[in-house]
Each structure stands twice: as structure tokens, then as C-alpha cells.
Amino acid sequence: MKVLVAVKRVIDYNVKPRVKADGTGVDLANVKMSMNPFDEIAVEEAIRLKEKGAAEEIVAVSIGPAKAQETLRTALAMGADRAILIQTDDEVEPLAVAKLLKGVADEEQPGLVILGKQAIDDDSNQTGQMLAALLGWPQGTFASKVELAGDKVDVTREVDGGLETVRLNTPAVVTTDLRLNEPRYASLPNIMKAKSKPLATKAPADYGVDTSPRLTTLKVSEPPRRQAGVKVADVDELIGKLKNLGVVA
Ligand code: AMP
């Protein structure tokens, strides 16, 4: 079985985002960018399926600027076999990403497409669901366990208050949750090897997809600043303060 993995280049999760002065978005100038953490989990899961003999080939796909090649090289260094960059400098919304991934899935005919449950830059949590709908394939979202058995895949999902296991016919779409696995670091020899793995560059037009935006961001604002804390000498002073503030009666 072939596994397709979608990886997005996003602002690194350790970076504190700065909102642009005019409130139109997040300032990405000179900011460290990395693979979306949920997508690292998706790549790791595909590699584990290959290591178990359940998958033969892993194809990593990214939609983004030329620099998204770096993200794909990271996926290749972790263990993906080849990569496809659908290059565009436009900001591509989840629906267009899903349409492009459908184009790749139509061409590649994977048994499984693994995506992150959400990209940490737009927090949309839409692409996997829309891709499954466009393909007409079953979906297992928020996966914390994935087990392939013949032409079925069992996905344990993190739902409110517990876990739910669903059985999907393949081909299927799976989106990863945080507890699915711990992604490996690419070793130096594998980083070197990844440089010679195949990376194809395409354009949205190759898949006949119009990526023009359907949404307008009206405003982006920083969360309110946290007030500084106050030190109290003892429990009595704490209770006094809480009473004054009306937090306790
Ligand atoms: P979102 O729906 O934007 O929260 O993204 C969910 C998942 O879709 C991500 O974790 C990625 O696996 C995939 N995805 C979203 N945007 C892109 C992109 N530009 N390139 C590749 N994969 C993407």
C-alpha cells in the first residue's frame, strides 16, 4: 500500500507569534519555520506502517512556497520515499489544499492519506475532513492509534471523555492527534541521504485548482497581556485579598 502524507510549513511552535502592526496577520519576517507538529506525527505513523511491512511507499506532499522544500526534505530525512511540492506563494485555504491533495490522490492512488488534525498557524481543522468528502473516502479523525488489517484500517479516536475505535475500508483518510506517536529526529546520515531522494515540483494549475481565497481575514489581535502576579505573606492575607476581589464569600 502507498501512503500519502500532507506536511505544511508553519511558524515553529516554539516561536511566540507577533501580530503585524496593522492587524492583518502574523509577522513571518525572519521567523523560524518548521513542519507542522501534527504532520511530523503523520510522517512518523507512515514510517511505522512501512517498518511493519504494512506500507510500501511513503509520498510526502506540501503546498506552499519554494521554501516548503525544506519541510519536504525533513519528511524525506525522517523516512518518506519521495516528495511533491505544489508550489505557490499564495496563502492557500483548506478547501483549495483539499482539492489539490485530491488531485495528488487521484494520480497516486494511495491506500491511506495521513494528515495532521490541524495546522498550528490557521487552526482550521478542516483539510482532512474536506479531502475525505471530496474523495468520497471514509475518514478517521483525531487518531491516537492506527492499525491496518488487510483492506481495513482501525482508527482509535480521541473523543470527549474517552476513546472510540472505528473500522474504515481503505482507501481512507486519517488525521493525527498528539498522542498517536512520538516523531523521530532525522539522523545526520539520513539528512544527507534525503538530499538525493526525488522531489517533484508542480503548480496548482497542474491539478486545475483555483487557489484564490474565499475568505478575508478582517482582523488578527494578540491575546490580552497577563497581569503581573502578587505575592502574599500568608494564607490569611490570601483569603483577605480573595474576599476583597469577591472571588470567595
Ligand atoms: P488545517 O485544516 O489547515 O488545520 O490543516 C490540517 C492538516 O492538513 C495539516 O496538519 C496538514 O496535514 C494538511 N495541510 C493543511 N495545509 C497544508 C499545506 N499547505 N500543505 C500540506 N498539507 C497541508
py3Dmol code that shows the C-alpha trace and the ligand (Angstrom):
import py3Dmol

protein = """\
ATOM      1  CA  MET A   1       0.000   0.000   0.000  1.00  0.00           C
ATOM      2  CA  LYS A   2       1.102   3.531  -0.777  1.00  0.00           C
ATOM      3  CA  VAL A   3       0.707   6.185   1.932  1.00  0.00           C
ATOM      4  CA  LEU A   4       0.355   9.878   1.142  1.00  0.00           C
ATOM      5  CA  VAL A   5       1.298  12.297   3.918  1.00  0.00           C
ATOM      6  CA  ALA A   6       0.443  16.010   3.868  1.00  0.00           C
ATOM      7  CA  VAL A   7       3.017  18.261   5.512  1.00  0.00           C
ATOM      8  CA  LYS A   8       2.643  22.007   5.973  1.00  0.00           C
ATOM      9  CA  ARG A   9       5.388  24.539   6.615  1.00  0.00           C
ATOM     10  CA  VAL A  10       4.262  26.685   9.528  1.00  0.00           C
ATOM     11  CA  ILE A  11       5.694  29.068  12.108  1.00  0.00           C
ATOM     12  CA  ASP A  12       7.766  26.987  14.549  1.00  0.00           C
ATOM     13  CA  TYR A  13       5.754  26.029  17.623  1.00  0.00           C
ATOM     14  CA  ASN A  14       8.438  27.465  19.925  1.00  0.00           C
ATOM     15  CA  VAL A  15       8.188  30.922  18.384  1.00  0.00           C
ATOM     16  CA  LYS A  16       5.913  33.464  20.031  1.00  0.00           C
ATOM     17  CA  PRO A  17       3.908  34.878  17.118  1.00  0.00           C
ATOM     18  CA  ARG A  18       3.944  38.650  16.655  1.00  0.00           C
ATOM     19  CA  VAL A  19       0.893  40.283  15.133  1.00  0.00           C
ATOM     20  CA  LYS A  20       1.629  42.818  12.371  1.00  0.00           C
ATOM     21  CA  ALA A  21       1.145  46.434  13.425  1.00  0.00           C
ATOM     22  CA  ASP A  22      -1.817  46.850  11.060  1.00  0.00           C
ATOM     23  CA  GLY A  23      -3.574  43.750  12.485  1.00  0.00           C
ATOM     24  CA  THR A  24      -3.759  42.000   9.095  1.00  0.00           C
ATOM     25  CA  GLY A  25      -1.931  38.848  10.183  1.00  0.00           C
ATOM     26  CA  VAL A  26       1.105  37.362  11.884  1.00  0.00           C
ATOM     27  CA  ASP A  27       4.526  38.780  11.058  1.00  0.00           C
ATOM     28  CA  LEU A  28       6.537  35.990   9.411  1.00  0.00           C
ATOM     29  CA  ALA A  29       9.614  38.066   8.501  1.00  0.00           C
ATOM     30  CA  ASN A  30      12.776  36.383   9.856  1.00  0.00           C
ATOM     31  CA  VAL A  31      10.739  33.881  11.861  1.00  0.00           C
ATOM     32  CA  LYS A  32      11.795  30.243  12.235  1.00  0.00           C
ATOM     33  CA  MET A  33       9.504  27.950  10.238  1.00  0.00           C
ATOM     34  CA  SER A  34       9.144  24.179  10.700  1.00  0.00           C
ATOM     35  CA  MET A  35       6.953  21.241   9.835  1.00  0.00           C
ATOM     36  CA  ASN A  36       3.516  21.445  11.483  1.00  0.00           C
ATOM     37  CA  PRO A  37       3.876  19.235  14.626  1.00  0.00           C
ATOM     38  CA  PHE A  38       0.791  17.125  13.804  1.00  0.00           C
ATOM     39  CA  ASP A  39       2.291  16.466  10.364  1.00  0.00           C
ATOM     40  CA  GLU A  40       5.517  15.178  11.962  1.00  0.00           C
ATOM     41  CA  ILE A  41       3.254  12.693  13.753  1.00  0.00           C
ATOM     42  CA  ALA A  42       1.641  11.824  10.394  1.00  0.00           C
ATOM     43  CA  VAL A  43       5.045  11.171   8.785  1.00  0.00           C
ATOM     44  CA  GLU A  44       6.124   9.085  11.793  1.00  0.00           C
ATOM     45  CA  GLU A  45       2.971   6.980  11.587  1.00  0.00           C
ATOM     46  CA  ALA A  46       3.513   6.329   7.869  1.00  0.00           C
ATOM     47  CA  ILE A  47       7.105   5.271   8.567  1.00  0.00           C
ATOM     48  CA  ARG A  48       5.946   2.895  11.319  1.00  0.00           C
ATOM     49  CA  LEU A  49       3.425   1.333   8.909  1.00  0.00           C
ATOM     50  CA  LYS A  50       6.263   0.837   6.423  1.00  0.00           C
ATOM     51  CA  GLU A  51       8.537  -0.631   9.086  1.00  0.00           C
ATOM     52  CA  LYS A  52       5.770  -3.111   9.999  1.00  0.00           C
ATOM     53  CA  GLY A  53       5.520  -4.112   6.337  1.00  0.00           C
ATOM     54  CA  ALA A  54       2.001  -2.660   6.003  1.00  0.00           C
ATOM     55  CA  ALA A  55       3.071   0.148   3.635  1.00  0.00           C
ATOM     56  CA  GLU A  56       5.478   0.027   0.714  1.00  0.00           C
ATOM     57  CA  GLU A  57       5.933   3.651  -0.262  1.00  0.00           C
ATOM     58  CA  ILE A  58       5.500   6.983   1.504  1.00  0.00           C
ATOM     59  CA  VAL A  59       4.902  10.119  -0.556  1.00  0.00           C
ATOM     60  CA  ALA A  60       5.052  13.466   1.266  1.00  0.00           C
ATOM     61  CA  VAL A  61       3.127  16.400  -0.227  1.00  0.00           C
ATOM     62  CA  SER A  62       3.295  20.081   0.636  1.00  0.00           C
ATOM     63  CA  ILE A  63       1.514  23.075  -0.798  1.00  0.00           C
ATOM     64  CA  GLY A  64       3.382  26.304  -0.286  1.00  0.00           C
ATOM     65  CA  PRO A  65       6.316  28.500  -1.291  1.00  0.00           C
ATOM     66  CA  ALA A  66       9.665  27.206  -2.643  1.00  0.00           C
ATOM     67  CA  LYS A  67      10.922  27.112   0.960  1.00  0.00           C
ATOM     68  CA  ALA A  68       8.434  24.336   1.720  1.00  0.00           C
ATOM     69  CA  GLN A  69      11.062  22.136   0.026  1.00  0.00           C
ATOM     70  CA  GLU A  70      12.876  22.244   3.374  1.00  0.00           C
ATOM     71  CA  THR A  71       9.811  20.793   5.092  1.00  0.00           C
ATOM     72  CA  LEU A  72       9.628  18.041   2.473  1.00  0.00           C
ATOM     73  CA  ARG A  73      13.356  17.303   2.896  1.00  0.00           C
ATOM     74  CA  THR A  74      12.683  16.887   6.622  1.00  0.00           C
ATOM     75  CA  ALA A  75       9.949  14.350   5.812  1.00  0.00           C
ATOM     76  CA  LEU A  76      12.359  12.569   3.442  1.00  0.00           C
ATOM     77  CA  ALA A  77      15.091  12.576   6.114  1.00  0.00           C
ATOM     78  CA  MET A  78      12.647  11.058   8.606  1.00  0.00           C
ATOM     79  CA  GLY A  79      11.900   8.235   6.139  1.00  0.00           C
ATOM     80  CA  ALA A  80       9.478   9.272   3.365  1.00  0.00           C
ATOM     81  CA  ASP A  81      10.487   7.905  -0.053  1.00  0.00           C
ATOM     82  CA  ARG A  82       9.661  10.823  -2.326  1.00  0.00           C
ATOM     83  CA  ALA A  83       8.037  14.213  -2.209  1.00  0.00           C
ATOM     84  CA  ILE A  84       5.785  16.511  -4.212  1.00  0.00           C
ATOM     85  CA  LEU A  85       5.792  20.279  -3.767  1.00  0.00           C
ATOM     86  CA  ILE A  86       2.808  22.111  -5.208  1.00  0.00           C
ATOM     87  CA  GLN A  87       4.441  25.482  -5.345  1.00  0.00           C
ATOM     88  CA  THR A  88       2.557  28.717  -4.790  1.00  0.00           C
ATOM     89  CA  ASP A  89       3.247  31.962  -2.972  1.00  0.00           C
ATOM     90  CA  ASP A  90      -0.465  32.497  -2.353  1.00  0.00           C
ATOM     91  CA  GLU A  91      -1.964  31.731   1.014  1.00  0.00           C
ATOM     92  CA  VAL A  92      -3.877  28.560   0.248  1.00  0.00           C
ATOM     93  CA  GLU A  93      -7.041  27.935   2.253  1.00  0.00           C
ATOM     94  CA  PRO A  94      -8.018  24.430   3.486  1.00  0.00           C
ATOM     95  CA  LEU A  95     -10.594  23.875   0.703  1.00  0.00           C
ATOM     96  CA  ALA A  96      -8.006  24.549  -2.009  1.00  0.00           C
ATOM     97  CA  VAL A  97      -5.438  22.388  -0.162  1.00  0.00           C
ATOM     98  CA  ALA A  98      -8.007  19.580  -0.009  1.00  0.00           C
ATOM     99  CA  LYS A  99      -8.727  19.940  -3.753  1.00  0.00           C
ATOM    100  CA  LEU A 100      -5.001  19.811  -4.542  1.00  0.00           C
ATOM    101  CA  LEU A 101      -4.493  16.772  -2.303  1.00  0.00           C
ATOM    102  CA  LYS A 102      -7.416  15.125  -4.084  1.00  0.00           C
ATOM    103  CA  GLY A 103      -5.593  15.768  -7.373  1.00  0.00           C
ATOM    104  CA  VAL A 104      -2.484  14.062  -5.993  1.00  0.00           C
ATOM    105  CA  ALA A 105      -4.542  11.176  -4.572  1.00  0.00           C
ATOM    106  CA  ASP A 106      -6.250  10.670  -7.959  1.00  0.00           C
ATOM    107  CA  GLU A 107      -2.818  10.417  -9.577  1.00  0.00           C
ATOM    108  CA  GLU A 108      -1.061   8.383  -6.906  1.00  0.00           C
ATOM    109  CA  GLN A 109      -3.926   6.100  -5.792  1.00  0.00           C
ATOM    110  CA  PRO A 110      -2.732   5.709  -2.175  1.00  0.00           C
ATOM    111  CA  GLY A 111      -4.401   3.286   0.240  1.00  0.00           C
ATOM    112  CA  LEU A 112      -4.167   5.846   3.023  1.00  0.00           C
ATOM    113  CA  VAL A 113      -3.764   9.615   3.262  1.00  0.00           C
ATOM    114  CA  ILE A 114      -2.486  10.813   6.632  1.00  0.00           C
ATOM    115  CA  LEU A 115      -2.775  14.480   7.618  1.00  0.00           C
ATOM    116  CA  GLY A 116      -2.396  16.399  10.839  1.00  0.00           C
ATOM    117  CA  LYS A 117      -5.633  17.127  12.693  1.00  0.00           C
ATOM    118  CA  GLN A 118      -4.848  20.818  12.377  1.00  0.00           C
ATOM    119  CA  ALA A 119      -2.223  23.233  11.204  1.00  0.00           C
ATOM    120  CA  ILE A 120      -0.977  25.289  14.144  1.00  0.00           C
ATOM    121  CA  ASP A 121      -0.912  28.502  12.104  1.00  0.00           C
ATOM    122  CA  ASP A 122      -4.548  28.705  10.975  1.00  0.00           C
ATOM    123  CA  ASP A 123      -6.000  26.162  13.466  1.00  0.00           C
ATOM    124  CA  SER A 124      -8.604  25.305  10.838  1.00  0.00           C
ATOM    125  CA  ASN A 125      -9.040  21.559  11.459  1.00  0.00           C
ATOM    126  CA  GLN A 126     -10.753  21.274   8.064  1.00  0.00           C
ATOM    127  CA  THR A 127      -8.436  19.865   5.415  1.00  0.00           C
ATOM    128  CA  GLY A 128      -8.621  16.143   6.225  1.00  0.00           C
ATOM    129  CA  GLN A 129     -12.385  16.217   6.550  1.00  0.00           C
ATOM    130  CA  MET A 130     -12.837  18.097   3.273  1.00  0.00           C
ATOM    131  CA  LEU A 131     -10.385  15.804   1.480  1.00  0.00           C
ATOM    132  CA  ALA A 132     -12.330  12.713   2.621  1.00  0.00           C
ATOM    133  CA  ALA A 133     -15.547  14.313   1.378  1.00  0.00           C
ATOM    134  CA  LEU A 134     -14.056  15.288  -1.998  1.00  0.00           C
ATOM    135  CA  LEU A 135     -12.624  11.783  -2.484  1.00  0.00           C
ATOM    136  CA  GLY A 136     -15.744  10.060  -1.130  1.00  0.00           C
ATOM    137  CA  TRP A 137     -13.489   8.074   1.223  1.00  0.00           C
ATOM    138  CA  PRO A 138     -14.073   7.172   4.891  1.00  0.00           C
ATOM    139  CA  GLN A 139     -12.237   9.244   7.484  1.00  0.00           C
ATOM    140  CA  GLY A 140     -10.810   8.602  10.945  1.00  0.00           C
ATOM    141  CA  THR A 141     -10.040  11.942  12.565  1.00  0.00           C
ATOM    142  CA  PHE A 142      -8.060  12.686  15.778  1.00  0.00           C
ATOM    143  CA  ALA A 143      -6.325   9.296  15.651  1.00  0.00           C
ATOM    144  CA  SER A 144      -4.425   8.082  18.702  1.00  0.00           C
ATOM    145  CA  LYS A 145      -3.915   4.573  17.256  1.00  0.00           C
ATOM    146  CA  VAL A 146      -3.892   3.289  13.671  1.00  0.00           C
ATOM    147  CA  GLU A 147      -3.887  -0.410  12.816  1.00  0.00           C
ATOM    148  CA  LEU A 148      -4.005  -1.786   9.292  1.00  0.00           C
ATOM    149  CA  ALA A 149      -5.636  -5.167   8.793  1.00  0.00           C
ATOM    150  CA  GLY A 150      -5.918  -6.232   5.164  1.00  0.00           C
ATOM    151  CA  ASP A 151      -8.119  -3.766   3.326  1.00  0.00           C
ATOM    152  CA  LYS A 152      -9.406  -2.229   6.575  1.00  0.00           C
ATOM    153  CA  VAL A 153      -7.874   0.260   8.960  1.00  0.00           C
ATOM    154  CA  ASP A 154      -8.862   0.532  12.619  1.00  0.00           C
ATOM    155  CA  VAL A 155      -8.555   4.040  13.969  1.00  0.00           C
ATOM    156  CA  THR A 156      -8.844   4.799  17.671  1.00  0.00           C
ATOM    157  CA  ARG A 157     -10.096   8.352  18.018  1.00  0.00           C
ATOM    158  CA  GLU A 158      -9.744  10.788  20.885  1.00  0.00           C
ATOM    159  CA  VAL A 159     -13.258  11.972  21.609  1.00  0.00           C
ATOM    160  CA  ASP A 160     -14.654  13.940  24.551  1.00  0.00           C
ATOM    161  CA  GLY A 161     -14.365  11.824  27.668  1.00  0.00           C
ATOM    162  CA  GLY A 162     -12.774   8.753  26.097  1.00  0.00           C
ATOM    163  CA  LEU A 163     -11.748   6.805  23.053  1.00  0.00           C
ATOM    164  CA  GLU A 164     -13.716   5.491  20.107  1.00  0.00           C
ATOM    165  CA  THR A 165     -12.453   2.873  17.635  1.00  0.00           C
ATOM    166  CA  VAL A 166     -13.786   2.901  14.083  1.00  0.00           C
ATOM    167  CA  ARG A 167     -13.066   0.454  11.244  1.00  0.00           C
ATOM    168  CA  LEU A 168     -12.642   2.064   7.830  1.00  0.00           C
ATOM    169  CA  ASN A 169     -12.433   0.478   4.415  1.00  0.00           C
ATOM    170  CA  THR A 170      -9.329   1.581   2.579  1.00  0.00           C
ATOM    171  CA  PRO A 171      -8.612   3.828   0.798  1.00  0.00           C
ATOM    172  CA  ALA A 172      -9.207   6.164   3.717  1.00  0.00           C
ATOM    173  CA  VAL A 173      -8.190   9.478   5.243  1.00  0.00           C
ATOM    174  CA  VAL A 174      -6.702   9.628   8.748  1.00  0.00           C
ATOM    175  CA  THR A 175      -5.847  12.741  10.765  1.00  0.00           C
ATOM    176  CA  THR A 176      -3.398  12.547  13.655  1.00  0.00           C
ATOM    177  CA  ASP A 177      -3.827  13.577  17.270  1.00  0.00           C
ATOM    178  CA  LEU A 178      -0.979  14.373  19.648  1.00  0.00           C
ATOM    179  CA  ARG A 179      -0.797  11.011  21.410  1.00  0.00           C
ATOM    180  CA  LEU A 180      -0.549   8.841  18.266  1.00  0.00           C
ATOM    181  CA  ASN A 181       3.243   8.587  18.471  1.00  0.00           C
ATOM    182  CA  GLU A 182       6.451  10.469  19.215  1.00  0.00           C
ATOM    183  CA  PRO A 183       8.074  11.505  15.954  1.00  0.00           C
ATOM    184  CA  ARG A 184      11.713  10.550  15.465  1.00  0.00           C
ATOM    185  CA  TYR A 185      14.512  13.004  14.789  1.00  0.00           C
ATOM    186  CA  ALA A 186      16.197  12.608  11.448  1.00  0.00           C
ATOM    187  CA  SER A 187      19.779  11.357  11.835  1.00  0.00           C
ATOM    188  CA  LEU A 188      22.610  13.191  10.068  1.00  0.00           C
ATOM    189  CA  PRO A 189      23.232  10.338   7.574  1.00  0.00           C
ATOM    190  CA  ASN A 190      19.504  10.310   6.758  1.00  0.00           C
ATOM    191  CA  ILE A 191      19.509  14.106   6.298  1.00  0.00           C
ATOM    192  CA  MET A 192      22.348  13.645   3.785  1.00  0.00           C
ATOM    193  CA  LYS A 193      20.526  10.764   2.047  1.00  0.00           C
ATOM    194  CA  ALA A 194      17.327  12.829   1.834  1.00  0.00           C
ATOM    195  CA  LYS A 195      19.082  15.341  -0.419  1.00  0.00           C
ATOM    196  CA  SER A 196      19.095  12.804  -3.260  1.00  0.00           C
ATOM    197  CA  LYS A 197      15.551  11.475  -2.807  1.00  0.00           C
ATOM    198  CA  PRO A 198      13.121  12.551  -5.582  1.00  0.00           C
ATOM    199  CA  LEU A 199      11.230  15.812  -5.067  1.00  0.00           C
ATOM    200  CA  ALA A 200       8.847  16.817  -7.873  1.00  0.00           C
ATOM    201  CA  THR A 201       7.651  20.414  -8.211  1.00  0.00           C
ATOM    202  CA  LYS A 202       4.168  21.102  -9.537  1.00  0.00           C
ATOM    203  CA  ALA A 203       1.804  24.073  -9.737  1.00  0.00           C
ATOM    204  CA  PRO A 204      -1.846  24.333  -8.598  1.00  0.00           C
ATOM    205  CA  ALA A 205      -2.794  24.733 -12.295  1.00  0.00           C
ATOM    206  CA  ASP A 206      -1.406  21.214 -12.981  1.00  0.00           C
ATOM    207  CA  TYR A 207      -4.368  19.954 -10.922  1.00  0.00           C
ATOM    208  CA  GLY A 208      -6.810  22.505 -12.354  1.00  0.00           C
ATOM    209  CA  VAL A 209      -7.369  24.035  -8.924  1.00  0.00           C
ATOM    210  CA  ASP A 210      -8.181  27.710  -8.411  1.00  0.00           C
ATOM    211  CA  THR A 211      -6.486  28.695  -5.146  1.00  0.00           C
ATOM    212  CA  SER A 212      -7.893  32.222  -4.950  1.00  0.00           C
ATOM    213  CA  PRO A 213      -9.146  32.969  -1.430  1.00  0.00           C
ATOM    214  CA  ARG A 214     -12.786  32.594  -0.403  1.00  0.00           C
ATOM    215  CA  LEU A 215     -12.278  34.260   2.957  1.00  0.00           C
ATOM    216  CA  THR A 216     -10.955  37.638   4.047  1.00  0.00           C
ATOM    217  CA  THR A 217      -9.193  37.975   7.378  1.00  0.00           C
ATOM    218  CA  LEU A 218     -10.756  41.025   8.948  1.00  0.00           C
ATOM    219  CA  LYS A 219      -8.508  41.335  11.964  1.00  0.00           C
ATOM    220  CA  VAL A 220      -5.848  39.468  13.934  1.00  0.00           C
ATOM    221  CA  SER A 221      -5.129  40.558  17.506  1.00  0.00           C
ATOM    222  CA  GLU A 222      -2.793  39.438  20.286  1.00  0.00           C
ATOM    223  CA  PRO A 223      -4.305  37.860  23.402  1.00  0.00           C
ATOM    224  CA  PRO A 224      -4.675  40.369  26.275  1.00  0.00           C
ATOM    225  CA  ARG A 225      -1.499  40.771  28.325  1.00  0.00           C
ATOM    226  CA  ARG A 226      -1.465  38.792  31.576  1.00  0.00           C
ATOM    227  CA  GLN A 227      -1.489  40.947  34.699  1.00  0.00           C
ATOM    228  CA  ALA A 228       1.564  40.616  36.929  1.00  0.00           C
ATOM    229  CA  GLY A 229       1.036  38.325  39.959  1.00  0.00           C
ATOM    230  CA  VAL A 230       1.088  39.484  43.598  1.00  0.00           C
ATOM    231  CA  LYS A 231       2.977  37.766  46.420  1.00  0.00           C
ATOM    232  CA  VAL A 232       1.122  37.286  49.701  1.00  0.00           C
ATOM    233  CA  ALA A 233       2.720  36.715  53.080  1.00  0.00           C
ATOM    234  CA  ASP A 234       0.354  34.052  54.365  1.00  0.00           C
ATOM    235  CA  VAL A 235      -2.982  32.274  53.889  1.00  0.00           C
ATOM    236  CA  ASP A 236      -4.919  34.945  55.857  1.00  0.00           C
ATOM    237  CA  GLU A 237      -3.706  37.677  53.522  1.00  0.00           C
ATOM    238  CA  LEU A 238      -4.610  35.475  50.526  1.00  0.00           C
ATOM    239  CA  ILE A 239      -8.145  34.901  51.839  1.00  0.00           C
ATOM    240  CA  GLY A 240      -8.495  38.622  52.616  1.00  0.00           C
ATOM    241  CA  LYS A 241      -7.499  39.535  49.061  1.00  0.00           C
ATOM    242  CA  LEU A 242      -9.820  36.921  47.543  1.00  0.00           C
ATOM    243  CA  LYS A 243     -12.702  38.264  49.673  1.00  0.00           C
ATOM    244  CA  ASN A 244     -11.948  41.836  48.576  1.00  0.00           C
ATOM    245  CA  LEU A 245     -11.979  40.708  44.967  1.00  0.00           C
ATOM    246  CA  GLY A 246     -15.292  38.923  45.526  1.00  0.00           C
ATOM    247  CA  VAL A 247     -13.765  35.547  44.481  1.00  0.00           C
ATOM    248  CA  VAL A 248     -14.775  33.957  47.833  1.00  0.00           C
ATOM    249  CA  ALA A 249     -17.575  34.960  50.191  1.00  0.00           C
TER     250      ALA A 249
END
"""
ligand_1 = """\
23
AMP
P -5.903 22.661 8.684
O -7.196 22.121 8.159
O -5.435 23.898 7.954
O -5.917 22.862 10.189
O -4.775 21.557 8.365
C -4.943 20.191 8.696
C -3.866 19.358 8.019
O -3.985 19.472 6.605
C -2.419 19.746 8.322
O -1.981 19.170 9.539
C -1.691 19.151 7.107
O -1.525 17.736 7.252
C -2.700 19.398 5.986
N -2.399 20.685 5.311
C -3.020 21.874 5.510
N -2.450 22.826 4.733
C -1.453 22.220 4.043
C -0.483 22.650 3.080
N -0.417 23.915 2.668
N 0.394 21.728 2.590
C 0.335 20.435 3.000
N -0.543 19.975 3.902
C -1.428 20.843 4.412
"""
view = py3Dmol.view(width=600, height=400)
view.addModel(protein, "pdb")
view.setStyle({"model": 0}, {"cartoon": {"style": "trace"}})
view.addModel(ligand_1, "xyz")
view.setStyle({"model": 1}, {"stick": {}})
view.zoomTo()
view.show()
